[in-house]
């Protein structure tokens, strides 16, 4: 479990404040799939992820989850709710066992006069704004195929660590849609799956899918393209 001084927002505070913060922090253990707070809940506490991983998501009117972000310790959660004194805008759920530190808002307000603390807070809030901006872009602009291509480019290891339904959840796709796209990518020889490990065969094709926001509707397009070049004597 990380220590309070490992949290970026608190790392530059004087050591005497670290001791004070530690004594003021209420530690709460959670098991996997436990809800920390629901979208719309109100609280007087600032949440600090000290151990484990969580996911933040909103719930659509139809009851489906729209994942915003997955986070692992150390991290801070609920800045907006804290400083706007507003309900939490999303639900927080542990995806592993973990520990959350609860710090009363009064303690947070106490350190706002500290320049380093305020700067850390601004950086944290800015990163959350950028995170939401990225989510809006992906949800409103990218096609389902482009979403999958984007994640493969950014973090291929996630495809070998998580189950398909978990990855589909991260991308806000149905498991059926995700499976269909993976099958399409395999047919196009963009990827291959060998012994349950996914490998990228054509990174350029993934960038093209992301750039054009689509994937060609044909079988083995790359092989066809190479054959055409060979016929023209260009290959």
PASEBA-1860 file (N, C-alpha, C; in nm, 3 decimals):
! residues 235
1> XXXXXXXX> 0.084/-0.120/0.000/0.000/0.000/0.000/0.088/0.124/0.000 ~ 0.054/0.222/-0.086/0.133/0.344/-0.095/0.112/0.431/0.029 ~ 0.206/0.521/0.051/0.198/0.612/0.164/0.145/0.748/0.117 ~ 0.099/0.828/0.212/0.039/0.957/0.179/0.137/1.046/0.104 ~ 0.267/1.036/0.137/0.366/1.119/0.070/0.393/1.073/-0.074 ~ 0.341/0.955/-0.111/0.356/0.906/-0.248/0.248/0.963/-0.340 ~ 0.145/1.025/-0.283/0.040/1.086/-0.363/0.091/1.218/-0.419 ~ 0.093/1.235/-0.552/0.150/1.358/-0.611/0.098/1.486/-0.549
9> XXXXXXXX> -0.029/1.492/-0.516/-0.088/1.613/-0.461/-0.030/1.650/-0.325 ~ 0.018/1.549/-0.251/0.068/1.572/-0.116/0.220/1.559/-0.105 ~ 0.286/1.516/-0.212/0.428/1.482/-0.205/0.518/1.600/-0.167 ~ 0.480/1.721/-0.207/0.565/1.838/-0.182/0.531/1.914/-0.054 ~ 0.433/1.864/0.020/0.401/1.928/0.148/0.511/1.901/0.249 ~ 0.522/1.988/0.348/0.620/1.968/0.454/0.592/1.836/0.526 ~ 0.697/1.770/0.572/0.683/1.639/0.636/0.589/1.641/0.756 ~ 0.582/1.754/0.825/0.493/1.761/0.942/0.347/1.747/0.899
17> XXXXXXXX> 0.317/1.791/0.776/0.181/1.777/0.726/0.151/1.631/0.690 ~ 0.254/1.558/0.646/0.235/1.417/0.614/0.188/1.340/0.737 ~ 0.249/1.372/0.850/0.210/1.306/0.975/0.066/1.343/1.012 ~ 0.035/1.471/0.997/-0.099/1.518/1.030/-0.204/1.454/0.938 ~ -0.171/1.446/0.810/-0.262/1.386/0.713/-0.285/1.238/0.742 ~ -0.178/1.169/0.774/-0.188/1.027/0.805/-0.281/1.003/0.922 ~ -0.271/1.089/1.023/-0.356/1.074/1.142/-0.501/1.112/1.111 ~ -0.522/1.195/1.009/-0.657/1.241/0.975/-0.726/1.148/0.875
25> XXXXXXXX> -0.648/1.059/0.815/-0.700/0.975/0.709/-0.773/0.853/0.764 ~ -0.894/0.831/0.714/-0.970/0.712/0.753/-0.952/0.607/0.644 ~ -0.893/0.494/0.680/-0.866/0.387/0.584/-0.983/0.290/0.576 ~ -1.025/0.260/0.455/-1.136/0.168/0.436/-1.098/0.064/0.332 ~ -1.109/-0.064/0.369/-1.075/-0.173/0.278/-1.197/-0.213/0.195 ~ -1.168/-0.250/0.070/-1.274/-0.292/-0.022/-1.234/-0.424/-0.088 ~ -1.333/-0.504/-0.119/-1.309/-0.626/-0.196/-1.343/-0.600/-0.342 ~ -1.299/-0.688/-0.428/-1.324/-0.676/-0.571/-1.475/-0.663/-0.598
33> XXXXXXXX> -1.511/-0.574/-0.688/-1.649/-0.547/-0.729/-1.729/-0.465/-0.627 ~ -1.661/-0.418/-0.521/-1.730/-0.334/-0.422/-1.747/-0.192/-0.478 ~ -1.862/-0.131/-0.448/-1.889/0.007/-0.489/-1.837/0.102/-0.382 ~ -1.754/0.197/-0.423/-1.703/0.299/-0.330/-1.810/0.408/-0.312 ~ -1.863/0.455/-0.423/-1.975/0.549/-0.420/-2.047/0.540/-0.555 ~ -2.174/0.576/-0.552/-2.255/0.575/-0.673/-2.265/0.715/-0.734 ~ -2.286/0.721/-0.863/-2.315/0.846/-0.931/-2.435/0.912/-0.864 ~ -2.419/1.038/-0.823/-2.527/1.109/-0.756/-2.515/1.110/-0.605
41> XXXXXXXX> -2.427/1.025/-0.548/-2.406/1.027/-0.403/-2.338/1.156/-0.360 ~ -2.366/1.198/-0.239/-2.299/1.315/-0.183/-2.206/1.270/-0.071 ~ -2.102/1.347/-0.047/-2.004/1.308/0.054/-1.931/1.431/0.106 ~ -1.875/1.419/0.224/-1.790/1.524/0.281/-1.644/1.483/0.279 ~ -1.614/1.378/0.201/-1.478/1.324/0.202/-1.414/1.322/0.064 ~ -1.284/1.345/0.065/-1.200/1.336/-0.054/-1.142/1.195/-0.055 ~ -1.145/1.128/-0.170/-1.104/0.988/-0.178/-0.963/0.975/-0.236 ~ -0.882/0.894/-0.169/-0.744/0.871/-0.213/-0.723/0.721/-0.230
49> XXXXXXXX> -0.693/0.679/-0.351/-0.672/0.537/-0.381/-0.531/0.499/-0.338 ~ -0.521/0.418/-0.234/-0.392/0.380/-0.177/-0.347/0.241/-0.219 ~ -0.441/0.156/-0.257/-0.406/0.021/-0.299/-0.515/-0.035/-0.390 ~ -0.475/-0.107/-0.495/-0.571/-0.168/-0.584/-0.604/-0.083/-0.705 ~ -0.706/-0.126/-0.779/-0.748/-0.058/-0.901/-0.900/-0.039/-0.900 ~ -0.944/0.072/-0.959/-1.087/0.102/-0.964/-1.127/0.140/-1.107 ~ -1.257/0.142/-1.131/-1.307/0.196/-1.256/-1.414/0.299/-1.225 ~ -1.419/0.403/-1.306/-1.520/0.507/-1.294/-1.612/0.496/-1.415
57> XXXXXXXX> -1.741/0.499/-1.389/-1.834/0.488/-1.501/-1.964/0.562/-1.472 ~ -2.029/0.600/-1.580/-2.162/0.658/-1.572/-2.262/0.554/-1.620 ~ -2.387/0.568/-1.580/-2.491/0.473/-1.618/-2.590/0.541/-1.712 ~ -2.613/0.478/-1.828/-2.704/0.534/-1.927/-2.848/0.514/-1.881 ~ -2.944/0.586/-1.941/-3.085/0.568/-1.905/-3.133/0.422/-1.920 ~ -3.067/0.347/-2.011/-3.104/0.208/-2.031/-3.035/0.114/-1.932 ~ -2.950/0.170/-1.846/-2.884/0.089/-1.744/-2.748/0.035/-1.781 ~ -2.698/0.067/-1.899/-2.566/0.018/-1.939/-2.456/0.110/-1.885
65> XXXXXXXX> -2.338/0.053/-1.866/-2.225/0.129/-1.814/-2.150/0.199/-1.927 ~ -2.111/0.324/-1.901/-2.024/0.398/-1.992/-1.896/0.425/-1.915 ~ -1.794/0.344/-1.941/-1.671/0.356/-1.862/-1.597/0.484/-1.897 ~ -1.553/0.552/-1.794/-1.478/0.676/-1.811/-1.328/0.649/-1.803 ~ -1.288/0.574/-1.700/-1.146/0.551/-1.681/-1.122/0.441/-1.579 ~ -1.013/0.370/-1.596/-0.964/0.277/-1.494/-0.840/0.340/-1.432 ~ -0.828/0.328/-1.301/-0.716/0.389/-1.230/-0.657/0.289/-1.131 ~ -0.528/0.303/-1.108/-0.463/0.221/-1.006/-0.389/0.313/-0.909
73> XXXXXXXX> -0.363/0.260/-0.791/-0.296/0.339/-0.687/-0.154/0.374/-0.730 ~ -0.104/0.493/-0.689/-0.174/0.597/-0.612/-0.251/0.692/-0.703 ~ -0.366/0.737/-0.655/-0.447/0.828/-0.733/-0.546/0.899/-0.642 ~ -0.600/1.009/-0.691/-0.701/1.083/-0.615/-0.832/1.085/-0.693 ~ -0.942/1.080/-0.621/-1.074/1.067/-0.685/-1.171/1.164/-0.618 ~ -1.253/1.226/-0.698/-1.359/1.311/-0.643/-1.323/1.455/-0.623 ~ -1.224/1.505/-0.699/-1.186/1.645/-0.683/-1.303/1.738/-0.712 ~ -1.373/1.710/-0.820/-1.486/1.796/-0.859/-1.592/1.801/-0.748
81> XXXXXXXX> -1.630/1.685/-0.697/-1.732/1.680/-0.593/-1.687/1.755/-0.468 ~ -1.557/1.747/-0.441/-1.502/1.812/-0.322/-1.511/1.964/-0.332 ~ -1.465/2.019/-0.442/-1.453/2.164/-0.449/-1.578/2.233/-0.502 ~ -1.666/2.159/-0.564/-1.793/2.216/-0.605/-1.902/2.184/-0.503 ~ -1.868/2.099/-0.405/-1.965/2.052/-0.305/-2.089/1.999/-0.376 ~ -2.062/1.916/-0.477/-2.167/1.861/-0.562/-2.165/1.709/-0.553 ~ -2.274/1.642/-0.594/-2.277/1.495/-0.595/-2.171/1.439/-0.690 ~ -2.128/1.317/-0.663/-2.030/1.254/-0.750/-2.088/1.237/-0.890
89> XXXXXXXX> -2.012/1.274/-0.994/-2.064/1.265/-1.130/-2.055/1.126/-1.191 ~ -1.995/1.032/-1.120/-1.978/0.896/-1.173/-1.975/0.797/-1.058 ~ -1.989/0.671/-1.092/-1.981/0.562/-0.994/-1.838/0.511/-0.988 ~ -1.791/0.478/-0.869/-1.656/0.426/-0.849/-1.667/0.283/-0.797 ~ -1.603/0.190/-0.867/-1.610/0.048/-0.829/-1.471/-0.014/-0.833 ~ -1.437/-0.093/-0.732/-1.309/-0.162/-0.731/-1.311/-0.280/-0.827 ~ -1.205/-0.294/-0.906/-1.191/-0.409/-0.994/-1.090/-0.508/-0.937 ~ -1.032/-0.473/-0.822/-0.946/-0.562/-0.745/-0.979/-0.537/-0.597
97> XXXXXXXX> -0.921/-0.615/-0.509/-0.926/-0.579/-0.369/-0.841/-0.452/-0.352 ~ -0.875/-0.370/-0.255/-0.796/-0.248/-0.240/-0.829/-0.169/-0.115 ~ -0.763/-0.054/-0.103/-0.781/0.034/0.012/-0.800/0.177/-0.035 ~ -0.899/0.242/0.021/-0.926/0.382/-0.009/-0.907/0.465/0.119 ~ -0.838/0.578/0.106/-0.822/0.669/0.218/-0.923/0.782/0.206 ~ -0.998/0.809/0.313/-1.098/0.915/0.312/-1.047/1.032/0.396 ~ -1.040/1.148/0.332/-0.991/1.269/0.398/-1.103/1.372/0.396 ~ -1.140/1.423/0.513/-1.251/1.518/0.521/-1.217/1.645/0.444
105> XXXXXXXX> -1.318/1.700/0.378/-1.298/1.821/0.297/-1.232/1.933/0.376 ~ -1.264/1.946/0.505/-1.207/2.053/0.586/-1.055/2.046/0.587 ~ -1.001/1.924/0.589/-0.855/1.906/0.587/-0.797/1.948/0.452 ~ -0.870/1.917/0.346/-0.822/1.953/0.212/-0.819/2.105/0.198 ~ -0.928/2.171/0.241/-0.935/2.317/0.230/-0.822/2.384/0.308 ~ -0.780/2.319/0.416/-0.677/2.377/0.503/-0.545/2.399/0.428 ~ -0.519/2.314/0.327/-0.389/2.320/0.259/-0.392/2.401/0.130 ~ -0.506/2.464/0.100/-0.515/2.538/-0.026/-0.421/2.658/-0.031
113> XXXXXXXX> -0.382/2.708/0.085/-0.290/2.821/0.087/-0.147/2.779/0.053 ~ -0.121/2.648/0.057/0.012/2.598/0.023/0.025/2.594/-0.130 ~ 0.126/2.665/-0.183/0.142/2.678/-0.328/0.162/2.543/-0.396 ~ 0.245/2.457/-0.338/0.274/2.329/-0.399/0.150/2.238/-0.401 ~ 0.075/2.244/-0.293/-0.047/2.163/-0.285/-0.148/2.210/-0.391 ~ -0.167/2.341/-0.399/-0.262/2.396/-0.496/-0.222/2.362/-0.639 ~ -0.090/2.366/-0.665/-0.041/2.331/-0.798/-0.068/2.184/-0.829 ~ -0.046/2.099/-0.729/-0.074/1.957/-0.747/-0.221/1.932/-0.773
121> XXXXXXXX> -0.305/2.008/-0.704/-0.449/1.995/-0.722/-0.490/2.037/-0.863 ~ -0.434/2.149/-0.910/-0.465/2.198/-1.044/-0.423/2.095/-1.149 ~ -0.306/2.036/-1.131/-0.259/1.934/-1.226/-0.352/1.814/-1.227 ~ -0.398/1.775/-1.109/-0.488/1.661/-1.099/-0.620/1.690/-1.170 ~ -0.674/1.809/-1.146/-0.800/1.848/-1.211/-0.783/1.858/-1.362 ~ -0.669/1.911/-1.406/-0.642/1.925/-1.549/-0.636/1.789/-1.617 ~ -0.572/1.693/-1.550/-0.561/1.559/-1.608/-0.699/1.495/-1.622 ~ -0.789/1.524/-1.527/-0.924/1.469/-1.534/-1.002/1.534/-1.649
129> XXXXXXXX> -0.980/1.663/-1.671/-1.046/1.732/-1.782/-1.000/1.673/-1.916 ~ -0.868/1.648/-1.927/-0.814/1.590/-2.050/-0.869/1.448/-2.070 ~ -0.882/1.374/-1.960/-0.936/1.239/-1.966/-1.078/1.240/-2.019 ~ -1.161/1.332/-1.969/-1.299/1.342/-2.015/-1.307/1.389/-2.159 ~ -1.216/1.479/-2.198/-1.212/1.526/-2.336/-1.182/1.412/-2.431 ~ -1.087/1.328/-2.391/-1.051/1.211/-2.472/-1.168/1.114/-2.483 ~ -1.239/1.095/-2.372/-1.354/1.005/-2.372/-1.463/1.056/-2.466 ~ -1.492/1.185/-2.459/-1.596/1.244/-2.545/-1.558/1.226/-2.692
137> XXXXXXXX> -1.430/1.248/-2.723/-1.383/1.231/-2.861/-1.405/1.089/-2.909 ~ -1.365/0.993/-2.828/-1.374/0.853/-2.869/-1.519/0.808/-2.880 ~ -1.604/0.856/-2.790/-1.743/0.811/-2.790/-1.826/0.877/-2.900 ~ -1.789/0.998/-2.940/-1.870/1.069/-3.038/-1.811/1.069/-3.178 ~ -1.681/1.044/-3.190/-1.614/1.054/-3.320/-1.573/0.917/-3.374 ~ -1.512/0.834/-3.290/-1.454/0.708/-3.339/-1.559/0.601/-3.362 ~ -1.542/0.527/-3.471/-1.625/0.410/-3.495/-1.582/0.298/-3.400 ~ -1.660/0.192/-3.394/-1.625/0.079/-3.308/-1.491/0.020/-3.347
145> XXXXXXXX> -1.467/0.005/-3.479/-1.340/-0.049/-3.527/-1.223/0.041/-3.488 ~ -1.244/0.172/-3.500/-1.138/0.268/-3.466/-1.107/0.266/-3.317 ~ -1.209/0.245/-3.234/-1.187/0.234/-3.090/-1.094/0.117/-3.058 ~ -1.121/0.003/-3.120/-1.040/-0.116/-3.096/-0.898/-0.094/-3.148 ~ -0.886/-0.036/-3.267/-0.754/-0.008/-3.325/-0.675/0.086/-3.236 ~ -0.742/0.188/-3.184/-0.677/0.286/-3.097/-0.621/0.220/-2.971 ~ -0.700/0.132/-2.911/-0.653/0.065/-2.789/-0.539/-0.031/-2.819 ~ -0.543/-0.097/-2.934/-0.433/-0.186/-2.971/-0.304/-0.109/-2.989
153> XXXXXXXX> -0.314/0.009/-3.048/-0.194/0.093/-3.068/-0.141/0.143/-2.934 ~ -0.232/0.186/-2.848/-0.191/0.246/-2.720/-0.145/0.143/-2.619 ~ -0.212/0.028/-2.613/-0.185/-0.067/-2.504/-0.219/-0.209/-2.546 ~ -0.134/-0.269/-2.630/-0.160/-0.403/-2.680/-0.161/-0.506/-2.568 ~ -0.087/-0.481/-2.461/-0.077/-0.579/-2.352/-0.212/-0.605/-2.285 ~ -0.301/-0.506/-2.291/-0.431/-0.522/-2.225/-0.512/-0.635/-2.289 ~ -0.486/-0.662/-2.417/-0.557/-0.768/-2.487/-0.511/-0.907/-2.443 ~ -0.396/-0.912/-2.379/-0.344/-1.039/-2.330/-0.356/-1.054/-2.179
161> XXXXXXXX> -0.408/-0.949/-2.114/-0.426/-0.953/-1.969/-0.572/-0.968/-1.928 ~ -0.662/-0.910/-2.007/-0.802/-0.907/-1.970/-0.887/-0.995/-2.061 ~ -1.003/-1.032/-2.010/-1.097/-1.110/-2.089/-1.165/-1.018/-2.191 ~ -1.218/-1.080/-2.297/-1.280/-1.002/-2.404/-1.395/-0.914/-2.353 ~ -1.476/-0.967/-2.261/-1.588/-0.887/-2.212/-1.540/-0.768/-2.130 ~ -1.423/-0.781/-2.064/-1.368/-0.670/-1.988/-1.317/-0.561/-2.081 ~ -1.250/-0.602/-2.189/-1.200/-0.505/-2.286/-1.316/-0.436/-2.355 ~ -1.420/-0.513/-2.388/-1.540/-0.455/-2.448/-1.600/-0.349/-2.357
169> XXXXXXXX> -1.600/-0.377/-2.226/-1.653/-0.281/-2.129/-1.572/-0.153/-2.126 ~ -1.439/-0.166/-2.134/-1.352/-0.049/-2.134/-1.382/0.039/-2.255 ~ -1.410/-0.025/-2.368/-1.436/0.048/-2.493/-1.582/0.087/-2.509 ~ -1.664/0.049/-2.411/-1.808/0.075/-2.418/-1.871/0.013/-2.542 ~ -1.830/-0.111/-2.570/-1.885/-0.190/-2.679/-1.953/-0.313/-2.621 ~ -2.048/-0.370/-2.694/-2.104/-0.497/-2.650/-2.002/-0.607/-2.678 ~ -2.001/-0.715/-2.600/-1.909/-0.825/-2.626/-1.923/-0.880/-2.768 ~ -2.045/-0.880/-2.821/-2.069/-0.931/-2.956/-2.002/-0.842/-3.062
177> XXXXXXXX> -2.014/-0.710/-3.044/-1.951/-0.617/-3.138/-1.799/-0.629/-3.132 ~ -1.745/-0.638/-3.011/-1.600/-0.651/-2.995/-1.551/-0.780/-3.061 ~ -1.620/-0.890/-3.038/-1.581/-1.019/-3.097/-1.585/-1.012/-3.249 ~ -1.687/-0.946/-3.304/-1.698/-0.932/-3.449/-1.580/-0.855/-3.507 ~ -1.537/-0.749/-3.437/-1.425/-0.668/-3.485/-1.294/-0.746/-3.480 ~ -1.273/-0.821/-3.373/-1.153/-0.902/-3.361/-1.148/-1.005/-3.474 ~ -1.262/-1.067/-3.503/-1.269/-1.164/-3.612/-1.237/-1.097/-3.746 ~ -1.289/-0.976/-3.767/-1.264/-0.901/-3.889/-1.116/-0.867/-3.902
185> XXXXXXXX> -1.055/-0.824/-3.793/-0.912/-0.790/-3.796/-0.827/-0.913/-3.828 ~ -0.868/-1.029/-3.777/-0.793/-1.152/-3.805/-0.806/-1.189/-3.953 ~ -0.926/-1.177/-4.008/-0.947/-1.208/-4.149/-0.866/-1.118/-4.240 ~ -0.848/-0.993/-4.197/-0.772/-0.896/-4.275/-0.621/-0.910/-4.251 ~ -0.582/-1.008/-4.171/-0.440/-1.031/-4.137/-0.376/-0.909/-4.071 ~ -0.459/-0.834/-3.999/-0.407/-0.720/-3.923/-0.350/-0.769/-3.790 ~ -0.413/-0.871/-3.734/-0.366/-0.932/-3.609/-0.371/-1.083/-3.622 ~ -0.309/-1.150/-3.527/-0.327/-1.294/-3.514/-0.331/-1.328/-3.366
193> XXXXXXXX> -0.397/-1.436/-3.335/-0.404/-1.483/-3.197/-0.346/-1.622/-3.193 ~ -0.236/-1.636/-3.123/-0.165/-1.764/-3.113/-0.149/-1.799/-2.966 ~ -0.202/-1.913/-2.927/-0.195/-1.958/-2.787/-0.251/-1.850/-2.693 ~ -0.366/-1.797/-2.733/-0.438/-1.696/-2.655/-0.363/-1.565/-2.638 ~ -0.263/-1.542/-2.722/-0.191/-1.415/-2.719/-0.212/-1.342/-2.851 ~ -0.252/-1.217/-2.841/-0.280/-1.136/-2.959/-0.154/-1.064/-3.003 ~ -0.124/-1.072/-3.131/-0.008/-1.004/-3.187/-0.052/-0.917/-3.305 ~ 0.008/-0.801/-3.318/-0.020/-0.711/-3.430/0.068/-0.751/-3.548
201> XXXXXXXX> 0.006/-0.777/-3.662/0.080/-0.811/-3.782/0.099/-0.690/-3.873 ~ 0.006/-0.596/-3.867/0.014/-0.480/-3.955/-0.026/-0.355/-3.877 ~ 0.074/-0.292/-3.817/0.050/-0.171/-3.738/-0.001/-0.058/-3.825 ~ 0.050/-0.050/-3.948/0.009/0.056/-4.040/-0.142/0.048/-4.068 ~ -0.193/-0.075/-4.078/-0.336/-0.092/-4.103/-0.419/-0.038/-3.987 ~ -0.370/-0.057/-3.863/-0.441/-0.005/-3.745/-0.444/0.147/-3.748 ~ -0.330/0.208/-3.784/-0.327/0.354/-3.794/-0.422/0.404/-3.904 ~ -0.432/0.327/-4.012/-0.521/0.366/-4.121/-0.668/0.358/-4.077
209> XXXXXXXX> -0.700/0.253/-4.002/-0.836/0.238/-3.949/-0.869/0.355/-3.857 ~ -0.773/0.392/-3.772/-0.793/0.502/-3.679/-0.808/0.634/-3.753 ~ -0.727/0.652/-3.858/-0.729/0.778/-3.932/-0.855/0.792/-4.017 ~ -0.896/0.683/-4.082/-1.013/0.688/-4.171/-1.142/0.656/-4.098 ~ -1.128/0.607/-3.973/-1.243/0.577/-3.888/-1.327/0.462/-3.942 ~ -1.263/0.372/-4.018/-1.337/0.257/-4.071/-1.237/0.149/-4.110 ~ -1.290/0.034/-4.149/-1.208/-0.075/-4.199/-1.274/-0.129/-4.323 ~ -1.195/-0.163/-4.423/-1.251/-0.210/-4.550/-1.333/-0.336/-4.532
217> XXXXXXXX> -1.444/-0.343/-4.603/-1.531/-0.460/-4.597/-1.489/-0.561/-4.704 ~ -1.384/-0.633/-4.679/-1.343/-0.739/-4.770/-1.265/-0.842/-4.692 ~ -1.235/-0.953/-4.753/-1.160/-1.057/-4.684/-1.017/-1.056/-4.734 ~ -0.923/-1.047/-4.645/-0.780/-1.050/-4.678/-0.742/-0.941/-4.778 ~ -0.780/-0.815/-4.746/-0.753/-0.703/-4.836/-0.603/-0.685/-4.861 ~ -0.524/-0.706/-4.758/-0.380/-0.683/-4.770/-0.319/-0.779/-4.871 ~ -0.359/-0.906/-4.864/-0.308/-1.005/-4.958/-0.348/-0.969/-5.101 ~ -0.471/-0.920/-5.118/-0.519/-0.880/-5.250/-0.435/-0.764/-5.305
225> XXXXXXXX> -0.406/-0.670/-5.218/-0.328/-0.553/-5.258/-0.188/-0.595/-5.304 ~ -0.127/-0.687/-5.228/0.006/-0.736/-5.265/0.002/-0.809/-5.399 ~ -0.105/-0.886/-5.420/-0.118/-0.960/-5.545/-0.131/-0.864/-5.664 ~ -0.205/-0.755/-5.643/-0.220/-0.655/-5.749/-0.087/-0.590/-5.782 ~ -0.007/-0.560/-5.682/0.124/-0.502/-5.705/0.215/-0.598/-5.779 ~ 0.205/-0.727/-5.744/0.288/-0.828/-5.809/0.254/-0.838/-5.957 ~ 0.126/-0.828/-5.989/0.082/-0.836/-6.128/0.134/-0.717/-6.208 ~ 0.148/-0.603/-6.139/0.198/-0.483/-6.207/0.351/-0.477/-6.209
233> XXX> 0.414/-0.575/-6.146/0.559/-0.578/-6.142/0.620/-0.481/-6.044 ~ 0.536/-0.436/-5.948/0.586/-0.339/-5.849/0.627/-0.408/-5.719 ~ 0.615/-0.538/-5.714/0.647/-0.609/-5.590/0.735/-0.730/-5.623
END
